[in-house]
Amino acid sequence: MNPVRYGVIGAGVIANYMTRAFTEGRGSIATVVADINPAAAQKVATASGAPKVVTDWRAVMADPAVDAVYLATPPFLHKPMTIAALQAGKHVCCEKPFMLTQAEVRDVIAAQKGTGLHVNCASSRYNCAGTAQKAKQMIATGELGQVYHVSFTQVNPPTKPGATLPDWRNDPARNGGGISFDWGPYDLDWLSFVLGDLFRPQLVFGALGNYFPLTAERVPPCLGVDGRYTAQIICEGGLTILWERRAGEHGPARHSIELRGTKGGLDTYFMPMPEKSGMQHHAYVGTEELKTTLLPDAPPSWEDAIINPVRELTAAIRENRPLTNTPADNLRIHGVLDALHASGRTRQAVKVAE
Ligand SMILES: NC(=O)c1ccc[n+]([C@@H]2O[C@H](COP(=O)([O-])OP(=O)(O)OC[C@H]3O[C@@H](n4cnc5c(N)ncnc54)[C@H](O)[C@@H]3O)[C@@H](O)[C@H]2O)c1
């Protein structure tokens, strides 16, 4: 079977982590790397085995030796590059956030229609975690009964003192938002993957707050964008999701997800964290006290999660396998993100557009 030949566009931080996907011998190879910074492009080309470097991304679209593109540019470039790729007959793996708005997702869906091309977003990278797979399976098989509530709380540590980030990170016009667009797509993708058809968001009531200095010495590099959000998501069918993410606060980092159903509860976590002891299943049995069982889980390595979206796209193309993230999923994900920001502005509950 022929390998899928990738054009990499954007050779910054994440593209450098993705290079292993093109050298590990699982059917993905890189043939060209594009970046406005030729030295950055050359570094990623060398690490990924790509024989060619260009500074104009449009050259990748015109290249017959490219079957698929991996887009690792800042978010405001995702829509024009995804649509140009589809028009050029290339499959797309786009970094998160997929787009800046739900309207942009609609434009991509219109461009994809009838092409037979695959498009996925790297917000799906944690779907390969043993924890996510197990939670999905327990819900799908009814082991938890009817799932009526999810509590999803994630707290990221602060950036190291003196850390700097590129300008686009502090500009909502170029990134859509701060932590809400940086990490929110991961959260919502996880929920969409694990909950399946139960994830039909209808209403969002939420608020956002900006990053702030923890001390005079610990000033985050992005003060102009949101650094925390808290929201209630009400789904069709009555499922409630309490969704919170915070970063750089006076408290420890935390990744906790509580799923509650009519037959059992499951405590799990989101990221591949091998140091964690596992998932916990809770249930009352007869008249006994609450029984908590530690479930075995096999979280993948961090490196596997990083490259999983390219692996998934390659498998979808070569083996005709469905993707765990599609533009239809991103329509829902970006509907929630739009509604979160609208709710934050209006202090009202906002209906999620379909
Ligand atoms: N940094 C991370 O840890 C991380 C992790 C996961 C996903 N992401 C996502 O990946 C994307 C890129 O993030 P990053 O941190 O690698 O950003 P970055 O700023 O480090 O890299 C972006 C690269 O895109 C290049 N670029 C900008 N405009 C271009 C153009 N017109 N044509 C070609 N190249 C162009 C820049 O020169 C730069 O090398 C973002 O969507 C981000 O959310 C980042």
Ligand as a Chemical Component Dictionary entry (heavy atoms), coordinates in Angstrom:
data_LIG
# 
_chem_comp.id                   LIG 
_chem_comp.type                 NON-POLYMER 
_chem_comp.pdbx_formal_charge   0 
_chem_comp.three_letter_code    LIG 
# 
loop_
_chem_comp_atom.comp_id 
_chem_comp_atom.atom_id 
_chem_comp_atom.alt_atom_id 
_chem_comp_atom.type_symbol 
_chem_comp_atom.charge 
_chem_comp_atom.model_Cartn_x 
_chem_comp_atom.model_Cartn_y 
_chem_comp_atom.model_Cartn_z 
_chem_comp_atom.pdbx_ordinal 
LIG N1  N1  N 0  2.605  24.877 20.849 1  
LIG C1  C1  C 0  1.940  23.810 21.225 2  
LIG O1  O1  O 0  2.285  23.155 22.221 3  
LIG C2  C2  C 0  0.735  23.353 20.426 4  
LIG C3  C3  C 0  0.199  22.115 20.780 5  
LIG C4  C4  C 0  -0.879 21.632 20.047 6  
LIG C5  C5  C 0  -1.408 22.391 19.026 7  
LIG N2  N2  N 1  -0.905 23.619 18.716 8  
LIG C6  C6  C 0  -1.573 24.384 17.640 9  
LIG O2  O2  O 0  -0.732 24.358 16.474 10 
LIG C7  C7  C 0  -0.835 25.597 15.756 11 
LIG C8  C8  C 0  0.557  26.216 15.691 12 
LIG O3  O3  O 0  1.017  26.423 17.020 13 
LIG P1  P1  P 0  2.563  26.575 17.351 14 
LIG O4  O4  O 0  2.640  26.693 18.818 15 
LIG O5  O5  O -1 3.342  25.535 16.656 16 
LIG O6  O6  O 0  2.803  28.010 16.693 17 
LIG P2  P2  P 0  4.209  28.679 16.282 18 
LIG O7  O7  O 0  3.955  30.134 16.282 19 
LIG O8  O8  O 0  5.313  28.096 17.083 20 
LIG O9  O9  O 0  4.388  28.148 14.791 21 
LIG C9  C9  C 0  3.608  28.602 13.719 22 
LIG C10 C10 C 0  4.470  28.559 12.463 23 
LIG O10 O10 O 0  3.649  28.961 11.353 24 
LIG C11 C11 C 0  4.462  29.769 10.510 25 
LIG N3  N3  N 0  3.627  30.598 9.663  26 
LIG C12 C12 C 0  2.941  31.720 9.991  27 
LIG N4  N4  N 0  2.315  32.212 8.917  28 
LIG C13 C13 C 0  2.587  31.376 7.889  29 
LIG C14 C14 C 0  2.226  31.354 6.512  30 
LIG N5  N5  N 0  1.435  32.285 5.971  31 
LIG N6  N6  N 0  2.713  30.361 5.735  32 
LIG C15 C15 C 0  3.522  29.402 6.255  33 
LIG N7  N7  N 0  3.904  29.378 7.548  34 
LIG C16 C16 C 0  3.441  30.355 8.346  35 
LIG C17 C17 C 0  5.333  30.565 11.467 36 
LIG O11 O11 O 0  6.469  31.098 10.819 37 
LIG C18 C18 C 0  5.659  29.531 12.517 38 
LIG O12 O12 O 0  6.854  28.835 12.218 39 
LIG C19 C19 C 0  -1.850 26.436 16.506 40 
LIG O13 O13 O 0  -3.116 26.267 15.939 41 
LIG C20 C20 C 0  -1.810 25.852 17.924 42 
LIG O14 O14 O 0  -3.013 26.036 18.645 43 
LIG C21 C21 C 0  0.192  24.097 19.385 44 
# 
loop_
_chem_comp_bond.comp_id 
_chem_comp_bond.atom_id_1 
_chem_comp_bond.atom_id_2 
_chem_comp_bond.value_order 
_chem_comp_bond.pdbx_ordinal 
LIG N1  C1  SING 1  
LIG C1  O1  DOUB 2  
LIG C1  C2  SING 3  
LIG C2  C3  SING 4  
LIG C2  C21 DOUB 5  
LIG C3  C4  DOUB 6  
LIG C4  C5  SING 7  
LIG C5  N2  DOUB 8  
LIG N2  C6  SING 9  
LIG N2  C21 SING 10 
LIG C6  O2  SING 11 
LIG C6  C20 SING 12 
LIG O2  C7  SING 13 
LIG C7  C8  SING 14 
LIG C7  C19 SING 15 
LIG C8  O3  SING 16 
LIG O3  P1  SING 17 
LIG P1  O4  DOUB 18 
LIG P1  O5  SING 19 
LIG P1  O6  SING 20 
LIG O6  P2  SING 21 
LIG P2  O7  DOUB 22 
LIG P2  O8  SING 23 
LIG P2  O9  SING 24 
LIG O9  C9  SING 25 
LIG C9  C10 SING 26 
LIG C10 O10 SING 27 
LIG C10 C18 SING 28 
LIG O10 C11 SING 29 
LIG C11 N3  SING 30 
LIG C11 C17 SING 31 
LIG N3  C12 SING 32 
LIG N3  C16 SING 33 
LIG C12 N4  DOUB 34 
LIG N4  C13 SING 35 
LIG C13 C14 SING 36 
LIG C13 C16 DOUB 37 
LIG C14 N5  SING 38 
LIG C14 N6  DOUB 39 
LIG N6  C15 SING 40 
LIG C15 N7  DOUB 41 
LIG N7  C16 SING 42 
LIG C17 O11 SING 43 
LIG C17 C18 SING 44 
LIG C18 O12 SING 45 
LIG C19 O13 SING 46 
LIG C19 C20 SING 47 
LIG C20 O14 SING 48 
# 
